[in-house]
């Protein structure tokens, strides 16, 4: 099988049933910028570094008279006013000097803080160090000042100073140490110096060998540096100190998932779940790994245990409903989604999948009603696309086009997806030239867009432009050599040219190595064997493909091979079953015209 026969269905079939369950790895780089001052835009606007004026309040008590006098000194007020105006005008160097001078004259850490922030923004390390040193003298326990001091030291390669600042942060707030280090790593990653944070932590670990947080952070950074073995060693050190630390146990399993070792991840999480049966974080991660491994039955059992312990865990209820859909247990899924309609947070997502269930049952009006009720939440766009697919399937193309134009207005960021759906609507109406022109125009603006290239190749095949088919698919493979969809489509396309079977085999074998369980790839390889005259081998592959996916083109291929092997009754039986379900399918009709009618 080469191209998908119905692109619109493909667009909708990106495993929506499990889109919310795709394994969510602990992000190493989800970090807040240091007060939004560390990452400067190319052309900062006047407000982006506008520093809020500092309100000078009068203090009480005789011992504060000297400070009060200094605080309201006209020269200081003039400095602050000048600095504020300069900041609003984007003259940050002038603003820096004003706040720095005010900070030296007034014992108020807010001025030193503003000076440090502006210096950090300007990446002036000397001024940053000067301002932060003054800030820490006035407010020694301020964690932000300490983080900026550590950042500046790391940027200039002063590891000793960086370690000293990190040491203070760790002692002052062990619980907040992780976020502090992540902030530093995020900023320094853009400077190409993330490894320096790891080295500083290594030196810090020598001073605090029993501090599990340090090794945990090193493990996170090692994964950021793509060193899986180092990450594993460091997380093991953390767990040796704190064996019941759920965050570390979870990350250890996530390291395995990052590395593609789902079996190790499952083993680690099952062991952790047995040891800590009340920890739902571990159980939820285990369920997600089981889903990623396509072990839906066991994943469902894990979610059931979570819900039994906490009947108000609606997230797990929703996940269980999706698992039931994967298991073809639609009634159980329906029961869950109907109950979730009562929960405002979940009602729209539940409604979407109730629509999917009705669509699967062939109840078009009921499905459309459900999709139209999804007016909020993350699946509004998907509901709109699903409704369009239903209308197109029923050949209500005018309504489908109207809905698509409405979506285009509401979701301008979904321009590509809408364009692909429009091309498919044209294709379903056999308006292939319009689809081809639409895609060609889009490719003029985005010549390397893989989805556009693939879709145009599909349309080009329809209108007899084999050179464009081959060129578009090969362009995809230049950008992405392991693109299974393009490999399969190109290999299948070349099967129409007897002199290029060897070349087709190269592409199809590559696709089969990458996705040995994908039905369409197995079908294409089986069809190649038939073209080569290896009918028994072709039968083996095509039967396997049809077992995995009872698709019409696969049925037509399998019927033809059965016929060629003399098993004509089986071929007719298979054809009759398929044509009954899809009387207008072009592949089945082609088999009927060439083989069945030709036999009379």
C-alpha positions as CSV (number, residue, x, y, z in Angstrom):
1,X,0.0,0.0,0.0
2,X,1.4,3.4,-1.0
3,X,-0.5,6.5,-0.2
4,X,-3.4,6.7,2.2
5,X,-6.6,6.5,0.3
6,X,-8.3,9.1,2.6
7,X,-6.0,11.8,3.8
8,X,-8.7,13.5,5.9
9,X,-9.1,10.3,7.9
10,X,-5.4,10.2,8.4
11,X,-5.3,13.7,9.6
12,X,-7.9,12.7,12.2
13,X,-6.3,9.5,13.1
14,X,-3.2,10.8,14.8
15,X,-4.2,8.5,17.8
16,X,-6.6,11.1,19.1
17,X,-7.9,8.4,21.5
18,X,-4.6,8.6,23.4
19,X,-3.4,12.1,22.6
20,X,-3.8,13.1,26.3
21,X,-2.0,10.0,27.4
22,X,1.1,10.2,25.4
23,X,3.9,9.7,27.9
24,X,4.7,13.1,29.5
25,X,8.4,13.1,30.4
26,X,9.6,15.3,33.2
27,X,10.8,18.4,31.4
28,X,14.4,19.3,32.0
29,X,14.1,22.7,30.5
30,X,10.7,24.0,31.7
31,X,12.3,26.8,33.7
32,X,11.4,30.4,34.6
33,X,13.8,33.1,33.4
34,X,15.6,35.0,36.1
35,X,12.9,37.7,36.5
36,X,12.7,37.9,32.7
37,X,15.9,39.8,32.5
38,X,18.4,37.2,31.4
39,X,17.2,36.7,27.8
40,X,17.2,40.0,25.9
41,X,15.2,40.5,22.8
42,X,16.8,41.7,19.6
43,X,15.1,45.2,19.8
44,X,13.8,45.8,23.3
45,X,10.9,48.2,23.5
46,X,10.9,51.0,26.0
47,X,8.7,49.2,28.5
48,X,10.5,45.9,28.4
49,X,13.1,47.2,30.9
50,X,11.1,50.0,32.4
51,X,11.9,49.8,36.1
52,X,9.1,50.6,38.4
53,X,9.9,53.7,40.4
54,X,10.9,53.1,43.9
55,X,8.6,54.7,46.5
56,X,10.8,56.5,49.1
57,X,8.9,56.3,52.3
58,X,9.8,58.1,55.5
59,X,11.1,56.0,58.3
60,X,10.4,56.5,61.9
61,X,12.8,56.6,64.9
62,X,15.7,58.8,65.8
63,X,18.3,56.0,64.8
64,X,17.0,56.3,61.3
65,X,17.4,60.0,60.8
66,X,20.7,59.7,59.0
67,X,19.3,57.2,56.5
68,X,16.2,59.4,56.0
69,X,18.3,62.4,55.3
70,X,20.3,60.5,52.7
71,X,17.1,58.9,51.2
72,X,15.6,62.2,50.4
73,X,18.8,63.9,49.3
74,X,17.9,65.9,46.1
75,X,20.9,64.5,44.3
76,X,19.7,60.9,44.9
77,X,16.2,61.8,43.8
78,X,17.6,63.3,40.7
79,X,19.6,60.2,40.0
80,X,16.5,58.0,40.4
81,X,14.4,60.2,38.2
82,X,17.1,60.2,35.5
83,X,17.5,56.5,35.7
84,X,13.7,55.9,35.4
85,X,13.3,58.2,32.4
86,X,16.4,56.6,30.7
87,X,15.0,53.1,31.2
88,X,11.7,54.2,29.6
89,X,13.6,55.5,26.6
90,X,15.6,52.4,26.2
91,X,18.9,54.1,27.4
92,X,19.8,51.2,29.7
93,X,23.4,52.2,30.2
94,X,22.3,55.6,31.6
95,X,19.7,53.9,33.7
96,X,22.3,51.5,35.0
97,X,24.6,54.2,36.1
98,X,21.8,56.1,37.9
99,X,20.6,53.1,39.9
100,X,24.2,52.0,40.7
101,X,25.1,55.4,42.1
102,X,21.8,55.6,44.1
103,X,22.5,52.2,45.5
104,X,25.9,53.3,46.7
105,X,24.5,56.3,48.5
106,X,21.3,54.8,49.9
107,X,21.1,51.7,52.1
108,X,18.1,50.3,50.2
109,X,18.6,47.0,48.4
110,X,15.9,47.8,45.9
111,X,18.3,50.2,44.0
112,X,21.1,47.6,43.9
113,X,18.6,45.0,42.7
114,X,17.5,47.3,39.8
115,X,21.1,48.0,38.9
116,X,21.9,44.2,38.9
117,X,18.9,43.4,36.7
118,X,19.8,46.0,34.1
119,X,23.5,44.9,34.1
120,X,22.4,41.3,33.7
121,X,20.2,42.3,30.8
122,X,23.1,44.1,29.2
123,X,25.3,41.2,29.9
124,X,27.8,43.5,31.5
125,X,29.5,41.0,33.9
126,X,31.6,43.6,35.7
127,X,28.7,45.8,36.5
128,X,26.6,42.8,37.4
129,X,29.2,41.6,39.9
130,X,29.5,45.1,41.4
131,X,25.7,45.6,41.7
132,X,25.1,42.1,43.1
133,X,27.9,42.4,45.6
134,X,26.3,45.6,46.9
135,X,22.9,44.0,46.8
136,X,24.1,41.1,49.0
137,X,25.8,43.4,51.5
138,X,22.4,45.1,51.9
139,X,20.3,41.9,51.8
140,X,22.5,38.9,52.3
141,X,19.7,36.4,52.4
142,X,18.1,37.4,49.1
143,X,17.9,34.2,46.9
144,X,17.5,36.1,43.6
145,X,20.7,38.1,44.3
146,X,22.5,34.9,45.1
147,X,21.2,33.2,41.8
148,X,22.4,36.2,39.7
149,X,25.7,36.1,41.4
150,X,26.0,32.4,40.6
151,X,25.0,33.0,37.1
152,X,27.5,35.7,36.6
153,X,30.2,33.6,38.1
154,X,29.3,30.7,35.8
155,X,29.3,32.9,32.8
156,X,32.8,34.2,33.5
157,X,34.1,30.8,34.3
158,X,34.7,31.5,38.0
159,X,33.7,28.0,39.3
160,X,34.9,28.6,42.8
161,X,32.7,31.7,43.2
162,X,29.8,29.8,41.6
163,X,30.1,26.9,44.0
164,X,30.2,29.3,47.0
165,X,26.9,30.9,45.9
166,X,25.3,27.6,45.1
167,X,26.4,26.4,48.6
168,X,24.6,29.3,50.2
169,X,21.4,28.6,48.1
170,X,21.5,25.0,49.1
171,X,21.9,25.7,52.8
172,X,19.3,28.4,52.9
173,X,16.6,26.6,50.9
174,X,17.2,22.9,50.1
175,X,13.6,22.5,48.8
176,X,14.0,25.4,46.4
177,X,17.5,24.4,45.3
178,X,16.2,22.4,42.3
179,X,14.3,25.3,40.8
180,X,17.3,27.6,41.3
181,X,19.6,25.3,39.5
182,X,17.1,24.8,36.7
183,X,16.8,28.5,36.2
184,X,20.6,28.8,35.9
185,X,20.8,25.8,33.5
186,X,18.1,27.3,31.3
187,X,19.9,30.6,30.9
188,X,23.3,29.1,30.4
189,X,22.1,26.6,27.9
190,X,21.5,29.4,25.5
191,X,25.1,30.5,26.1
192,X,26.4,26.9,25.5
193,X,27.5,26.6,29.1
194,X,25.1,24.2,30.6
195,X,27.9,21.8,31.3
196,X,29.4,24.4,33.6
197,X,26.4,24.1,35.9
198,X,27.0,20.3,36.1
199,X,30.7,20.8,36.9
200,X,29.8,23.3,39.7
201,X,27.4,20.8,41.1
202,X,30.1,18.1,41.0
203,X,32.4,20.4,43.1
204,X,29.4,21.1,45.4
205,X,28.8,17.4,45.9
206,X,32.2,17.0,47.4
207,X,31.2,19.4,50.2
208,X,27.7,17.7,50.6
209,X,28.1,14.0,49.7
210,X,24.9,13.2,51.5
211,X,22.7,15.7,49.7
212,X,20.4,13.8,47.3
213,X,19.2,17.0,45.6
214,X,22.6,17.6,44.1
215,X,22.8,14.2,42.4
216,X,19.2,14.5,41.2
217,X,20.0,17.8,39.5
218,X,23.1,16.3,38.0
219,X,21.0,13.5,36.6
220,X,18.6,16.0,35.0
221,X,21.5,18.0,33.5
222,X,23.2,14.8,32.2
223,X,20.0,14.0,30.3
224,X,20.0,17.5,29.0
225,X,23.5,16.9,27.8
226,X,22.3,13.6,26.2
227,X,24.5,11.4,28.5
228,X,22.1,8.7,29.5
229,X,24.7,6.6,31.3
230,X,25.9,9.5,33.5
231,X,22.2,10.4,34.2
232,X,21.6,6.8,35.4
233,X,24.6,6.8,37.7
234,X,23.7,10.1,39.3
235,X,20.0,9.2,39.8
236,X,21.2,6.0,41.5
237,X,23.4,8.0,43.8
238,X,20.4,10.2,44.7
239,X,18.3,7.1,45.4
240,X,21.0,5.5,47.5
241,X,20.6,8.5,49.8
242,X,16.8,8.8,49.6
243,X,15.5,5.4,48.4
244,X,11.8,6.4,48.9
245,X,12.1,9.7,46.9
246,X,9.2,9.4,44.4
247,X,10.5,12.1,42.1
248,X,13.9,10.4,41.7
249,X,12.2,7.0,41.2
250,X,10.0,8.5,38.5
251,X,12.9,10.2,36.8
252,X,14.9,6.9,36.8
253,X,12.0,5.3,34.9
254,X,11.8,8.3,32.6
255,X,15.5,8.0,31.7
256,X,14.7,4.5,30.5
257,X,11.8,5.8,28.4
258,X,14.1,8.5,27.0
259,X,16.4,5.7,25.9
260,X,13.6,3.6,24.4
261,X,13.9,0.9,27.0
262,X,10.3,0.5,27.9
263,X,10.8,-2.8,29.6
264,X,13.2,-1.4,32.1
265,X,10.9,1.5,32.7
266,X,8.0,-0.9,33.4
267,X,10.1,-3.0,35.7
268,X,11.3,0.0,37.7
269,X,7.8,1.5,38.0
270,X,6.2,-1.9,38.9
271,X,8.8,-2.4,41.7
272,X,8.2,1.2,42.9
273,X,4.5,0.8,42.8
274,X,4.7,-2.5,44.8
275,X,6.9,-0.8,47.4
276,X,4.8,2.4,47.6
277,X,1.2,1.3,46.7
278,X,-0.3,4.6,47.8
279,X,1.8,6.7,45.5
280,X,-0.5,7.6,42.6
281,X,2.2,9.5,40.7
282,X,4.1,6.3,40.2
283,X,1.0,4.4,39.2
284,X,0.0,7.0,36.7
285,X,3.4,7.0,35.1
286,X,3.3,3.2,35.0
287,X,-0.1,3.3,33.2
288,X,1.3,5.8,30.6
289,X,4.3,3.5,30.0
290,X,2.0,0.5,29.6
291,X,0.0,2.5,27.0
292,X,3.2,3.5,25.2
293,X,3.9,-0.3,25.1
294,X,0.4,-0.9,23.8
295,X,-0.4,-3.0,26.9
296,X,-3.8,-1.4,27.2
297,X,-5.5,-4.1,29.3
298,X,-2.9,-3.8,32.1
299,X,-2.9,0.0,31.8
300,X,-6.7,-0.1,32.4
301,X,-6.2,-2.2,35.5
302,X,-3.7,0.3,36.9
303,X,-6.2,3.1,36.3
304,X,-9.0,1.1,37.9
305,X,-6.9,0.7,41.1
306,X,-6.2,4.5,41.1
307,X,-9.9,5.3,40.8
308,X,-10.8,2.8,43.4
309,X,-8.6,4.6,45.9
310,X,-9.7,8.0,44.7
311,X,-13.2,8.1,43.1
312,X,-12.7,11.8,42.4
313,X,-9.6,11.4,40.3
314,X,-11.4,12.5,37.1
315,X,-8.2,12.6,35.1
316,X,-7.7,8.9,35.6
317,X,-11.3,8.2,34.8
318,X,-10.9,10.0,31.5
319,X,-7.7,8.1,30.8
320,X,-9.5,4.8,31.5
321,X,-12.2,5.8,29.1
322,X,-9.6,6.3,26.4
323,X,-8.0,2.9,27.2
324,X,-11.4,1.3,26.9
325,X,-11.7,2.8,23.4
326,X,-8.4,1.2,22.5
327,X,-9.7,-2.1,23.7
328,X,-12.8,-1.8,21.6
329,X,-14.9,-1.7,24.8
330,X,-17.0,1.2,23.7
331,X,-19.9,0.7,26.1
332,X,-17.6,0.9,29.1
333,X,-15.9,4.0,27.6
334,X,-19.3,5.5,27.0
335,X,-20.4,5.0,30.6
336,X,-17.3,6.8,31.8
337,X,-17.6,9.8,29.4
338,X,-21.3,10.3,30.2
339,X,-20.5,10.5,33.9
340,X,-17.7,13.0,33.1
341,X,-20.2,15.3,31.4
342,X,-21.2,16.3,34.9
343,X,-17.7,17.7,35.5
344,X,-17.1,21.1,34.0
345,X,-13.4,20.5,33.5
346,X,-14.0,17.4,31.5
347,X,-17.4,17.8,29.9
348,X,-16.2,19.0,26.5
349,X,-13.5,16.4,26.1
350,X,-15.9,13.7,27.2
351,X,-18.4,15.0,24.7
352,X,-15.9,14.8,21.9
353,X,-15.2,11.1,22.5
354,X,-18.9,10.4,22.9
355,X,-19.1,11.8,19.4
356,X,-16.3,9.5,18.2
357,X,-18.2,6.5,19.6
358,X,-21.4,7.5,17.8
359,X,-19.3,8.0,14.6
360,X,-17.9,4.5,14.9
361,X,-21.4,3.2,15.3
362,X,-22.4,4.9,12.1
363,X,-24.8,7.3,13.8
364,X,-23.9,10.4,11.9
365,X,-26.5,12.8,13.3
366,X,-25.8,11.8,16.9
367,X,-22.0,12.2,16.3
368,X,-22.4,15.6,14.7
369,X,-24.6,16.7,17.7
370,X,-21.9,15.7,20.1
371,X,-19.1,17.4,18.1
372,X,-21.2,20.6,17.9
373,X,-21.5,20.7,21.7
374,X,-17.8,20.9,22.1
375,X,-17.5,24.7,22.3
376,X,-14.6,25.0,24.8
377,X,-11.6,23.1,25.9
378,X,-8.6,21.6,24.0
379,X,-10.6,19.6,21.5
380,X,-12.7,22.4,19.9
381,X,-10.7,22.3,16.7
382,X,-10.6,18.5,16.6
383,X,-14.4,18.5,17.0
384,X,-14.7,20.8,14.0
385,X,-12.4,18.7,11.9
386,X,-14.3,15.5,12.9
387,X,-17.6,17.1,11.9
388,X,-16.2,18.1,8.5
389,X,-14.9,14.5,8.0
390,X,-18.4,13.1,8.7
391,X,-20.0,15.6,6.3
392,X,-17.5,14.8,3.6
393,X,-18.1,11.1,4.1
394,X,-21.8,11.7,3.5
395,X,-20.9,13.8,0.4
396,X,-22.3,17.0,2.0
397,X,-19.4,18.9,0.6
398,X,-21.0,22.4,0.7
399,X,-21.6,22.1,4.4
400,X,-18.2,20.7,5.0
401,X,-16.6,23.6,3.1
402,X,-18.6,26.2,5.0
403,X,-17.5,24.7,8.3
404,X,-13.9,24.6,7.2
405,X,-14.0,28.3,6.3
406,X,-15.4,29.0,9.7
407,X,-12.6,27.1,11.4
408,X,-10.1,29.0,9.3
409,X,-11.4,32.2,10.8
410,X,-11.5,30.9,14.4
411,X,-8.1,29.1,14.3
412,X,-5.7,31.0,12.1
413,X,-2.7,29.1,13.7
414,X,-4.1,25.9,12.2
415,X,-3.6,27.1,8.7
416,X,-1.6,24.1,7.5
417,X,-4.0,21.5,8.9
418,X,-7.0,23.4,7.3
419,X,-5.2,23.6,4.0
420,X,-4.6,19.9,4.0
421,X,-8.2,19.2,4.8
422,X,-9.3,21.5,2.0
423,X,-7.0,19.6,-0.4
424,X,-8.7,16.3,0.7
425,X,-12.1,17.8,0.2
426,X,-11.2,18.6,-3.4
427,X,-9.7,15.2,-3.8
428,X,-12.9,13.4,-2.6
429,X,-14.9,15.4,-5.1
430,X,-12.3,14.4,-7.8
431,X,-11.3,18.0,-8.2
432,X,-7.7,16.9,-8.3
433,X,-6.3,19.9,-10.4
434,X,-7.7,22.3,-7.8
435,X,-6.1,20.3,-5.0
436,X,-2.8,20.1,-6.8
437,X,-2.8,23.9,-7.5
438,X,-3.7,24.7,-3.9
439,X,-0.8,22.6,-2.6
440,X,1.6,23.9,-5.2
441,X,0.8,27.5,-4.2
442,X,1.3,26.6,-0.5
443,X,4.7,25.0,-1.3
444,X,5.8,28.2,-3.0
445,X,5.7,29.8,0.4
446,X,6.9,26.7,2.4
447,X,8.9,24.6,0.0
448,X,10.2,22.2,2.7
449,X,7.0,21.5,4.4
450,X,6.8,17.7,4.6
451,X,3.0,17.3,4.9
452,X,2.5,19.5,1.9
453,X,5.0,17.6,-0.1
454,X,3.5,14.2,0.8
455,X,0.0,15.4,0.1
456,X,0.9,16.9,-3.3
457,X,2.6,13.6,-4.2
458,X,-0.7,11.9,-3.4
459,X,-2.6,14.2,-5.7
460,X,0.1,14.1,-8.4
461,X,-0.3,10.4,-8.5
462,X,-4.0,10.9,-9.2
463,X,-3.4,13.2,-12.2
464,X,-0.6,11.3,-13.8
465,X,2.4,13.4,-12.7
466,X,4.9,10.6,-11.7
467,X,7.9,12.9,-11.9
468,X,6.4,15.2,-9.2
469,X,5.4,12.2,-7.1
470,X,8.9,10.9,-7.1
471,X,10.5,14.3,-6.6
472,X,8.3,15.3,-3.7
473,X,8.8,12.0,-1.9
474,X,12.6,12.1,-2.4
475,X,12.7,15.6,-1.1
476,X,11.1,14.4,2.1
477,X,13.6,11.6,2.4
478,X,16.5,14.0,1.9
479,X,15.3,16.0,4.9
480,X,14.2,12.9,6.9
481,X,15.8,9.6,5.6
482,X,13.8,7.5,8.1
483,X,10.3,8.9,7.2
484,X,8.4,5.6,6.9
485,X,5.4,7.2,5.2
486,X,7.6,8.6,2.4
487,X,9.7,5.4,2.1
488,X,6.6,3.3,1.8
489,X,4.9,5.6,-0.7
490,X,7.9,5.9,-2.9
491,X,8.6,2.1,-2.9
492,X,5.0,1.4,-3.7
493,X,4.9,4.0,-6.5
494,X,7.9,2.4,-8.1
495,X,6.1,-0.9,-8.3
496,X,4.2,0.5,-11.3
497,X,7.6,0.5,-13.2
498,X,8.8,-3.1,-13.8
499,X,12.4,-1.9,-14.4
500,X,12.6,-0.3,-10.9
501,X,11.6,-3.2,-8.7
502,X,15.0,-3.4,-7.1
503,X,14.9,0.2,-6.2
504,X,11.4,-0.2,-4.8
505,X,12.6,-3.1,-2.7
506,X,15.4,-0.9,-1.2
507,X,12.8,1.7,0.0
508,X,10.3,-0.9,1.3
509,X,12.9,-2.9,3.2
510,X,14.0,0.2,4.9
511,X,10.5,1.1,5.9
512,X,9.9,-2.5,7.1
513,X,13.0,-2.4,9.3
514,X,11.8,0.8,10.9
515,X,8.1,-0.2,11.4
516,X,7.9,-4.0,11.1
517,X,4.4,-4.1,12.5
518,X,2.8,-1.4,10.3
519,X,0.0,-2.9,8.2
520,X,0.4,-0.6,5.2
521,X,4.2,-1.3,5.0
522,X,3.7,-5.0,5.3
523,X,1.1,-4.8,2.5
524,X,3.4,-2.9,0.2
525,X,6.2,-5.4,0.8
526,X,3.8,-8.2,0.1
527,X,2.7,-6.6,-3.2
528,X,6.3,-6.3,-4.2
529,X,6.7,-10.0,-3.7
530,X,3.7,-10.6,-5.9
531,X,5.2,-8.4,-8.6
532,X,8.4,-10.4,-8.3
533,X,6.5,-13.6,-8.8
534,X,7.0,-14.8,-5.2
535,X,3.3,-15.6,-4.7
536,X,3.6,-17.7,-1.5
537,X,5.8,-15.2,0.2
538,X,3.4,-12.4,-1.0
539,X,0.5,-14.3,0.5
540,X,2.3,-14.6,3.9
541,X,2.8,-10.8,4.1
542,X,-0.6,-9.8,2.8
543,X,-2.5,-12.1,5.2
544,X,-0.5,-10.6,8.0
545,X,-1.3,-7.1,6.8
546,X,-5.0,-7.9,6.5
547,X,-5.0,-9.4,10.0
548,X,-3.6,-6.1,11.4
549,X,-5.8,-3.8,9.3
550,X,-8.8,-4.8,7.3
551,X,-8.4,-2.1,4.7
552,X,-9.9,-2.2,1.2
553,X,-6.7,-1.9,-0.8
554,X,-5.1,-4.7,1.3
555,X,-8.2,-6.8,0.7
556,X,-7.9,-6.3,-3.0
557,X,-4.2,-7.2,-3.0
558,X,-4.8,-10.3,-0.9
559,X,-7.7,-11.4,-3.1
560,X,-5.6,-11.1,-6.2
561,X,-2.8,-13.2,-4.8
562,X,-5.3,-15.8,-3.7
563,X,-6.7,-15.9,-7.2
564,X,-3.2,-16.2,-8.7
565,X,-2.6,-19.2,-6.4
566,X,-5.7,-20.9,-7.6
567,X,-7.6,-20.3,-4.4
568,X,-10.5,-18.6,-6.3
569,X,-13.3,-19.4,-3.9
570,X,-11.4,-17.8,-1.0
571,X,-10.6,-14.8,-3.2
572,X,-14.3,-14.3,-4.1
573,X,-15.4,-14.7,-0.5
574,X,-12.9,-12.1,0.6
575,X,-13.9,-9.7,-2.2
576,X,-17.7,-10.2,-1.5
577,X,-17.2,-9.3,2.2
578,X,-15.1,-6.2,1.4
579,X,-17.3,-4.9,-1.5
580,X,-20.4,-5.2,0.7
581,X,-18.9,-2.9,3.2
582,X,-17.4,-0.5,0.6
583,X,-19.3,-0.8,-2.7
584,X,-17.6,2.3,-4.2
585,X,-14.0,1.5,-3.3
586,X,-11.9,2.0,-6.4
587,X,-9.3,-0.8,-5.5
588,X,-12.0,-3.4,-5.1
589,X,-13.8,-2.3,-8.2
590,X,-10.5,-2.5,-10.1
591,X,-10.0,-6.1,-8.9
592,X,-13.6,-6.9,-10.0
593,X,-13.0,-5.4,-13.5
594,X,-9.6,-6.9,-14.2
595,X,-9.9,-10.3,-12.4
596,X,-13.5,-11.3,-11.8
597,X,-15.0,-10.0,-15.0
598,X,-12.0,-11.1,-17.0
599,X,-12.5,-14.7,-15.8
600,X,-15.9,-14.9,-17.5
